[in-house]
Amino acid sequence: MADQPATNSLAARLARLGLRSDADFVLHLPLRYEDETRITALADARPGIAAQFEVEVVASEIAYRPRRQLIARVRDADGALSLRFLNFYPSQQKLLQPGVRLRVFGEVHEGYLGPEIIHPRLHAVGAGESLPDCLTPVYPTTAGLGQATLRRLIDKALARADLADTLAPELRERLRLPEFAAAIRFLHTPPPEMTQAELEAREHPAWRRVQFDELLAQQLSLRRAYTARRARGAPSLVPTAKLTRALLKALPFRLTGAQAKAWREIATDLGQPHPMQRLLQGDVGSGKTVVAALAMLHAVEAGYQAALMAPTEILAEQHYRKLAAWLEPLGIEIAWLTGSLKKREKDAAIARVGAGETPIAIGTHALIEDKVEFARLGLAIVDEQHRFGVRQRLALKEKGTFAHQLAMSATPIPRTLAMSYYADLDVSVLDELPPGRSPVTTKLVSESRRDQILARVHEACRGGRQAYWVCPLIEENGVSAEANVSAANVKRSGRSQNVVLQLKTAEATYARLAAELPDLKVGLVHGRLKTADKAAVMAAFVANQIQVLVATTVIEVGVDVPNASLMVIEHAERFGLAQLHQLRGRVGRGAAQSACILLYAQPLGQQARARLKVIFETTDGFAIAREDLRLRGPGEFIGARQSGLPLLRYADLEDAALVEQARAVAEDMLHAAPERAEAHLQRWLGGREELLKA
């Protein structure tokens, strides 16, 4: 353990940064660097540029203008300035006595009384004291943990740690990477001739080595998890093909080439004696549900049960209705399990599933309650898998003995992300839309033209079509969890949290549209409605008894109403790219020309403008996902808390070539040099591989 902390408080602060072992400290690399290797004359100080000065204290005082503060006047041979401390300690006051020589580091700004440095870093300088011979690292830290303490602990760890290289010399030479020890020491203590711009841009070969090693650790861990799963036993689901052929014959459409290919891949996996761990990803409306239906029938034909879990009741019910319409005519009973079911109905469904009388169960988190048991679960399907925690995904799979698992996602995954964070999964891609889907036209409209949009909605609905009107909030006094209006987004836009409360609300919009469209039936659905009320509203909309549905983002996924051809999204600038694309996918599901109108409010921030530009210019979910990854970063894109995955700290997923190299080296190292692979994983993950992809 690197430098045993003196107090539990220090240990807790270090733990918040993930610093427990020598390897953790060694890999805790600087955010930036400061140059304390040279002295700048006060006369040469430049506003806003940090520099180090050697000065003498002329005078100091505690002033009240307007708040209590410590001010010291200092000088060198060429000039003078003030040091100002808004918060200070008695030790600082004692240090700042006339005649004391100091080394001061900070940015010079123009103050009320001339040039000044606010809260500089300083220390008394002794006669003949030498300057540092390397740049000073500035590390990521947490409250109560100073840079000096971190530097001391990291220096001690560097002196003790095993920095032996985990890459063979010939591999390093082929990849043109420096030795690990040299790269690490360089990054913690770079020489003064290095430009900070180059170091902070992470373009130096030393950074390249760290980035490669981090990607390699991720690839080794995921591929090892993949291999371990394939070594486990699982039921080999051998089908009769009778039910799957009957379904394909009864469907009013033919599978697309992509659907047929995905189905063949899944069927092959289900027949293997090890657990399937496959991700079925496809753009909005690409037809994932029918592929899932075929997979469930495959399990039933082999004498096993199948379960499908969805994150919301609306999505789960949509799956239930669609699958019941397809499968019940084939004599397949389907159980419906959600938290809102009446106790008697729920208990009866649970009993039939537990007895094996019901071969397929569809529901929400209710499927993983302790009292729900399966007689012979062979296939667990998780829809919108990124919305579930890793424990929840495991809980469904563990309802069976090494059940096969299929994850589905309507958020296409960019190639580099699939190669890195999803390296332990087999992936099937639906990259074409079923025939008969109309392209959706996207329009950006200022909210000042709201009345014109209202007229367009009225015209479409009077012509027999239906429309969605989506709002980000439910009521004036709170922010809905259904909206993608995070504090981070608000902060990035430079506005206060109060702006969020000014957004249009679903309830207010519903009342207004009902008044302005008296000849149309307007409905309202949001996450706080009772389940029965939500179901009733959605059923009325499906039956065209409601022409305009005012909704929050509960309709983001799973809602399939072919007659709805118009989508209006209020305050579109406040939604994320993935949400906008998912919402747009609720229209264009029939043959009629469809449109998605994005109402936005001025002024638009830079991030909001970038998102709206992307969604306006393309309907390709994979292109949108790439931009979303670029704008948000992988942590938000994959739902880091949900995934159980350690995030990349140094590597850049846009560097596809480096990801490819790490992937290839990982495969080779696991087979040819397992001892090096183990040493590499211990250095980077320290055994923290549990829950790595449930």
Residue, then its C-alpha position, 0 to 999 in steps of 0.5 A: m500500500a502506498d504510504q499508509p495514510a495517517t488518518n481514516s479521513l485521508a484514507a477516505r479521501l484517497a478512496r474517493l479517487g480510487l487510490r488504494s495501491d501503489a499501482d493506483f498512485v502510479l497511474h494517477l496522472p496529472l491533469r496539467y503542469e505548472d512551470e516552477t523551473r524559472i523565475t519571471a520578473l514582475a515587470d514581465a508578468r502577463p495578465g491571465i498567464a500563470a508564472q513564478f516570481e521571487v519577491e520580498v514582502v513590503a507590507s501586509e494588512i487585514a483589510y475590510r473592503p468589503r469583506r475581511q481579507l489579507i493583502a500583502r504588498v510585494r516587490d522585486a527589482d523591477g516592479a511591485l504587485s499585491l497578493r490577496f487572500l479572501n480566505f486565509y490561515p494564521s500561518q499565512q498571516k504570520l508568513l507575510q511579514p515585511g522583509v520575508r523573501l517568497r516564491v509566489f506562483g499564480e496568475v496576475h490580474e488587474g485589481y482595484l489597486g493595480p496588478e494582483i494575484i488572488h490566492p497564490r501558491l507561495h513559500a518562504v525561500g532560503a538563500g541559494e535555494s535551487l529551482p525544480d528541475c522538472l515541471t510541477p504536476v497538478y493532479p485530479t484531487t478531491a476536497g481536503l486533499g492538497q496537491a502537496t500531499l498527493r505529490r508526496l504519496i505519488d513520489k513514494a509509490l513511484a519509488r516502491a512500485d513494480l514498473a516492470d514492462t508487461l509488453a514484450p520488447e519486440l511488441r513495443e518496437r513494432l508499435r513504436l511505444p516507449e518503455f512503461a517505466a520511462a513513460i510513467r516517470f516522464l509524465h509525473t516529472p516532465p523536463p522543463e523544455m517540454t511545452q505544456a501545450e504538447l503535454e496537455a494535448r496528450e500527444h507525446p509518446a509517453w501519453r500514447r503508451v498509457q492510452f494503449d495500456e489502458l485500452l489493452a487492460q480493458q480488452l484483456s478483461l472483457r475478452r477474458a470475461y467472454t472466454a470464461r462465459r463460453a467455458r460454462g455449461a448452458p442448455s443447448l436449445v435444439p428447436t423443432a422449427k415448427l413454431t418459428r416456421a408458423l410465425l414466419k408464415a403468419l406474419p403480414f411481412r417478410l423479414t428484411g435481410a438484416q433481420a434474417k441474418a440476426w435471427r440465424e446468428i441468434a439461433t446458432d448461439l442458442g444451440q451451443p452448449h455455452p451461454m449466449q451473450r449477444l447484443l441485438q442493436g438496430d435503429v429506431g423501427s428496424g424490427k428488433t421485436v420480431v427477432a426477439a419473438l423468433a428467439m423466444l419461440h426457439a426456446v419454447e420449442a426446445g422445452y424451455q421458457a423465455a422472459l423479456m424485461a423492459p424498463t417501463e410499463i408502456l414499453a413492456e405493454q407494447h411488447y406484450r400486446k404485439l407478441a400476444a397478437w403474434l404468438e397466442p394464435l400459435g397456442i403460446e400463453i404469455a404472462w404479463l408481470t408488472g408492479s401495478l398488477k392487482k395482487r390476485e392477477k399477479d400471484a396467478a401469473i407467477a404461479r403459472v410461470g413457476a409451474g412451467e404452464t406459461p412458457i413466456a413472461i413479459g414485464t418490467h422489474a417485477l420479473i426479477e422479484d424474489k417470489v418470481e421463479f421459472a420452472r425452466l428459463g432458457l432465454a432472458i431478453v433485456d430490452e433497452q439494456h442500458r437502462f437497467g443496472v448490472r445487478q438487475r440484468l444479472a438477476l433476470k439471467e440467474k432466474g435460470t441455470f446459465a440461461h442464454q441472454l439477449a440484450m436489445s438496444a435501439t441506440p446504435i453503438p458506434r464502431t469504436l465503442a462496440m470494439s471497446y466497451y462491448a468487446d465481450l459481447d457478440v453483436s448482431v446489427l439491424d442496419e436496414l428498415p422494413p419496407g413500407r416505412s416512410p422517411v421522416t422529414t425533420k424541421l427546425v422551427s422557432e417557438s415564435r411560430r408555434d401558432q403555425i405549427l398548431a394549424r399544421v397539427h389541426e390540418a393533419c388530424r382533420g385529414g385522418r392522421q394523428a400527432y404527438w406533442v412532446c414536452p420535457l416537464i410534467e408540472e411547474n413545481g418540479v423537474s420530471a425525471e423523464a426529461n433529459v434536462s440534466a443539471a450538467n446540460v443546464k450548467r453547460s448552457g450557462r443558464s441557471q437551474n431556474v430556466v428549467l422551470q420556465l419550460k413548457t409543461a405537459e399539463a399546461t400544454y394539454a390544457r392549452l391544446a384542448a382549448e385551441l383544438p376543440d374539434l379534436k380529442v386531446g389526450l395526456v400521458h406521463g410517467r406519474l399517471k396510474t398504470a391503468d390510466k396510462a394504458a387507457v390513454m394509449a389504447a384510445f390513441v392506438a384506436n384513433q379515439i384520441q387525435v393529439l397525444v400530449a406526452t413526456t418522454v415515456i413514449e420515447v421507445g416502444v410506442d408503435v402507432p402507424n397512423a401517427s404521422l406528426m411529432v412536435i417536440e417542445h424545447a427540443e434544444r433541451f433534449g439529448l441526441a439519442q432522445l430526439h432520435q428515439l422520439r422522432g422514431r415514433v412517426g414514420r411507422g406507416a406509409a403516410q408522409s411523416a414529419c418531426i417538428l423541433l420547436y426551439a427557444q432562443p438563444l441557443g447555446q453552442q451544445a444545443r445548436a450542435r445537437l439540433k444541427v445533427i438531428f436536422e441533417t441526418t436520420d441515420g441512427f449510427a451517424i447520430a450515435r457517433e456524434d452523440l458519443r463525440l458530444r457527450g463522451p462514453g460515460e454518459f453514452i453507455g450509462a456508466r453507473q448502469s454498466g458496471l464498467p470502469l471508464l477510460r481515463y486517458a484513451d480516446l475512443e475516436d482513435a480507432a486505430l489504437v483501439e484496433q491495435a489493443r484488441a489484436v494484442a489482447e487476443d494474442m497475449l491471452h493465448a501466447a503470454p497469459e502471465r503478461a496479461e495477468a500482470h497487466l490486468q493487476r496493474w490497471l484493474g487490481g482485481r476490480e473486474e467483478l460485474l464486468k458486463a452482466 
